[in-house]
Amino acid sequence: MRFVVVYDACVLYPAPLRDLLMRLATTGLFAARWTEQIHDAWTRNLLKKRPELEFVS
């Protein structure tokens, strides 16, 4: 049985930490999960630092 690990916004942003943790999850040792609210929080923080990345539809 694999462990389920919930990634919070503070580990999804910054990118180097997110990359490391995503790579670890792909090994199959555990399953990575996060909520829509967590996703919104890390992308909101990214856009504060990098507003040029904002998608305009």
Backbone as CSV, one residue per row, in Angstrom:
resi,resn,N_x,N_y,N_z,CA_x,CA_y,CA_z,C_x,C_y,C_z
1,MET,0.842,-1.184,0.000,0.000,0.000,0.000,0.887,1.247,0.000
2,ARG,0.577,2.175,-0.913,1.326,3.435,-0.981,0.736,4.453,-0.024
3,PHE,1.612,5.270,0.509,1.179,6.408,1.311,0.626,7.474,0.387
4,VAL,-0.309,8.256,0.881,-0.804,9.428,0.170,-0.231,10.638,0.878
5,VAL,0.409,11.518,0.104,1.031,12.721,0.641,0.319,13.928,0.038
6,VAL,-0.148,14.829,0.888,-0.790,16.058,0.422,0.268,17.146,0.351
7,TYR,0.475,17.660,-0.853,1.427,18.758,-1.053,0.702,20.077,-0.820
8,ASP,1.261,20.906,0.035,0.699,22.226,0.297,1.330,23.237,-0.665
9,ALA,0.765,24.425,-0.712,1.248,25.469,-1.619,2.711,25.821,-1.372
10,CYS,3.158,25.718,-0.136,4.535,26.096,0.188,5.560,25.110,-0.364
11,VAL,5.145,23.922,-0.792,6.081,22.996,-1.436,5.861,22.920,-2.942
12,LEU,4.728,23.419,-3.421,4.495,23.466,-4.869,5.106,24.704,-5.511
13,TYR,5.361,25.702,-4.729,6.067,26.902,-5.185,6.999,27.302,-4.070
14,PRO,8.271,27.167,-4.268,9.105,27.379,-5.449,9.300,26.117,-6.315
15,ALA,9.643,26.373,-7.559,9.760,25.318,-8.557,10.783,24.234,-8.226
16,PRO,11.983,24.548,-7.720,12.949,23.467,-7.457,12.432,22.440,-6.446
17,LEU,11.760,22.889,-5.418,11.202,21.971,-4.432,10.062,21.162,-5.049
18,ARG,9.208,21.820,-5.817,8.116,21.133,-6.505,8.664,20.053,-7.422
19,ASP,9.717,20.367,-8.168,10.313,19.409,-9.085,10.835,18.187,-8.338
20,LEU,11.543,18.411,-7.257,12.072,17.304,-6.471,10.947,16.411,-5.943
21,LEU,9.929,17.017,-5.354,8.852,16.240,-4.767,8.015,15.517,-5.813
22,MET,7.839,16.122,-6.980,7.115,15.446,-8.065,7.924,14.255,-8.575
23,ARG,9.226,14.425,-8.692,10.080,13.308,-9.119,10.033,12.169,-8.109
24,LEU,10.035,12.491,-6.838,9.928,11.456,-5.814,8.590,10.724,-5.923
25,ALA,7.529,11.451,-6.192,6.211,10.824,-6.319,6.162,9.859,-7.501
26,THR,6.902,10.162,-8.565,6.880,9.279,-9.735,7.622,7.966,-9.499
27,THR,8.354,7.850,-8.403,9.038,6.596,-8.086,8.065,5.531,-7.602
28,GLY,6.868,5.947,-7.219,5.875,5.004,-6.743,5.900,4.768,-5.244
29,LEU,6.771,5.448,-4.532,6.836,5.283,-3.079,5.602,5.848,-2.378
30,PHE,5.008,6.873,-2.975,3.816,7.486,-2.411,3.041,8.155,-3.532
31,ALA,1.803,8.498,-3.245,0.948,9.198,-4.199,0.816,10.650,-3.760
32,ALA,1.109,11.568,-4.649,1.012,13.002,-4.349,-0.384,13.513,-4.685
33,ARG,-0.930,14.297,-3.797,-2.251,14.896,-3.995,-2.232,16.330,-3.510
34,TRP,-3.144,17.150,-4.047,-3.381,18.500,-3.563,-4.781,18.894,-3.979
35,THR,-5.322,19.887,-3.305,-6.684,20.337,-3.579,-6.666,21.483,-4.582
36,GLU,-7.834,21.818,-5.066,-7.973,22.964,-5.963,-7.580,24.257,-5.243
37,GLN,-7.899,24.354,-3.956,-7.536,25.536,-3.176,-6.013,25.652,-3.045
38,ILE,-5.335,24.537,-2.841,-3.876,24.553,-2.774,-3.294,24.957,-4.119
39,HIS,-3.850,24.420,-5.188,-3.386,24.783,-6.528,-3.559,26.287,-6.773
40,ASP,-4.721,26.815,-6.404,-4.970,28.251,-6.571,-3.988,29.085,-5.759
41,ALA,-3.668,28.635,-4.555,-2.755,29.397,-3.691,-1.354,29.471,-4.275
42,TRP,-0.815,28.356,-4.754,0.552,28.418,-5.267,0.618,29.176,-6.592
43,THR,-0.406,29.042,-7.437,-0.369,29.806,-8.688,-0.561,31.301,-8.430
44,ARG,-1.376,31.645,-7.439,-1.554,33.057,-7.079,-0.228,33.651,-6.601
45,ASN,0.519,32.905,-5.786,1.817,33.383,-5.308,2.823,33.500,-6.440
46,LEU,2.788,32.567,-7.367,3.664,32.660,-8.536,3.366,33.922,-9.342
47,LEU,2.086,34.186,-9.577,1.720,35.355,-10.379,2.028,36.674,-9.688
48,LYS,2.092,36.687,-8.355,2.520,37.897,-7.650,3.967,38.228,-7.985
49,LYS,4.794,37.194,-8.085,6.215,37.381,-8.403,6.462,37.517,-9.899
50,ARG,5.624,36.881,-10.710,5.823,36.853,-12.162,4.529,37.217,-12.890
51,PRO,4.068,38.476,-12.783,2.772,38.848,-13.384,2.730,38.706,-14.902
52,GLU,3.890,38.658,-15.531,3.911,38.504,-16.995,3.434,37.105,-17.428
53,LEU,3.318,36.184,-16.485,2.856,34.841,-16.808,1.326,34.722,-16.825
54,GLU,0.636,35.770,-16.445,-0.825,35.751,-16.410,-1.381,35.420,-17.787
55,PHE,-2.292,34.450,-17.817,-2.939,34.047,-19.062,-4.136,34.945,-19.295
56,VAL,-4.207,35.508,-20.468,-5.323,36.371,-20.840,-6.123,35.644,-21.903
57,SER,-7.416,35.432,-21.651,-8.238,34.725,-22.636,-9.051,35.677,-23.457
